[in-house]
């Protein structure tokens, strides 16, 4: 450097300074950046869409699980209600059967005096009364009535009522029904009235 030149002048020396940038190169770089950003933006949208889809799938799975659990709960409730109804229906049916049976038994019990009168009339040879008695007795027997009127059988305290008693010839001998004083009746194997009997032994 000569003594007449200043350092500032050296810095401004056109030969030593950098050349100005090319505008065409800058435009190309910007275009590449825009393409890159655009590409990144598209990829980001795809990622967001996939994330939204995954979230929607998870939400759908959770909803399906809840709906399935609710369905099972309602099915269990329906089964319990149906079982309760079937049990109730069986109870009602059984109660109706028992009510009808008790009503029929009560009716048969109330008809015992009529049967006694018919039996007495038949024994006295009253044919018309005997016919009615036999028809009534036959009808009741079809419904479950059974007469206890057999003699020369072993005494059974469940169906016999001993009102007269004769000592037997030997001790320890089983008591035997020797005479029916009043007919007894059973209704479907239940005692309506024990037979009044005379026993020996």
Buried (B, 14 or more C-beta within 10 A) or exposed (E): EEEEEEEEEEEEEEEEEEEEEEEEEEEEEEEEEEEEEEEEEEEEEEEEEEEEEEEEEEEEEEEEEEEEEEEEEEEEEEEEEEEEEEEEEEEEEEEEEEEEBEEBBEEBEEBBEEBBEBBEBBEEEBEEBBEBBEEBBEEBEEEBBBBBBEEEEEBEEEBBBBEEBEEBEEEEEEBBBBEBEBBBBBBEEEEBBBBBBBBBB
